[in-house]
């Protein structure tokens, strides 16, 4: 299990947030002014979707966790003020999603996340 020096951010806290039934535990890991850049089929690298602040992040998490799907933290590496993790998700119909994230931590909270995701079509 990895831990960022001087913070409360660790792999098990991230796992509880991702694998929970709501986005609330995961949302608590973000700084108030956090930013997420999302790159996927719809938001390509030259024009990523950008979420700024906990309000926009909460909207995303509310949408994601309202769906009938499971979430699993597959791998996580924490080194200093950075972490990378792999998350796999599956809808009830078998459709799968895979996401890779690189995050920057500030004072034990996620301040920036770059999320790359792909899903079955």
N, C-alpha and C positions, 0 to 999 in steps of 0.2 A: 504494500500500500504506500502510495506517495503522499507527501504533504509539502505544501509550499512553506518555506521558512517564515516563521513569525505570523502565521495566519491560521484561520480555522478551516480553510479550504482543504479537503482531502478526498480521496477516491470514494470512500464510503458515503460521505455526504453527497457527492455528485451522484452516486448510484441511487441513493434514496430519492433524490430529486427527479432523476430521469425515469426510474422504474415505478414511481408513485402513481396514484390514480388521478391527481390533479397537478397543475403546474405551479401551485403555491410554494412547495418546498424548493423547486428549481428556481423560481423567481427570486426567492430570498437570497440566492447566491450571486445575484447581479447588483452592481453598484447603481445608484440612482441615475447616473449619467452614462450608463453602459451603452455600447453600440454593437449591433450584430450586422454583419455583411453576409447575405445569403446568396450562394451561387448554385444554380441548378438549371434544368432545362428551360425554365421560364425566365430566369434572371441570370443571364450569362455573364462571364467575367468582366466584359467591358461596361456592363450596366447592372451591377448587383443590386439586389433589394437591400435597402439600408433601414434598419430599425434603430431609433435613437430614444434612449430613456426607458425606464421601467414601465411606463404606461404602454408604449408600443410593444414592448417585449411581453407584457402581460396579455395583450390582445392576441398575439401569436400563440402563446402557451395555452390560453383559454380555448382557442380554436383547435389546436393540436390535441389537447387532452379531452376535448368533447367528442372525439372520434372513437369508434369502436376498434381500438388497436392496442397492441402491447408494445412496450418500449424496454430495451435491454442495453445496459452499458457493457460493451464487449471488452474494451481495453482502455486504459488511461495511464498516461505518463505525466508526472509533474516534476518540473525542474525549475527551481527558483520561482520566478514570477510568471512562468509560462506553463501551460498544460496542453496536451493533445489527447483527444479521445475519439473512439469509434462507438457509434450507437446504431443498433439495428432495431427495426420496428416491423410489425406485421399486422395488417388488417385482418378482420375475421374471415374475409373471402380468400386469404392467402397472399394477397398483394404485399410485396415486401419493399421496405425503404432502408437505405443505408446512408448514414451521415458521418462525415469526418469533420472534426472541429479543432481549431487551434485557438487557444484563449490566452489573454493577458490578464494577470491578476494585479490588483492594486488594493493594498490594505485588506487582503484576504477575500476580496470580492472580484467577480468577473467585470473587467472594464471594457474589454473588446473581445469579440468572437468572430472568427471567420468560419462559416459553415458551408460545406460543400455536400450536397445531397443528390441522390439518384433514386429512382423508384421504378418498379415494374410498370409497364404500360400495356 
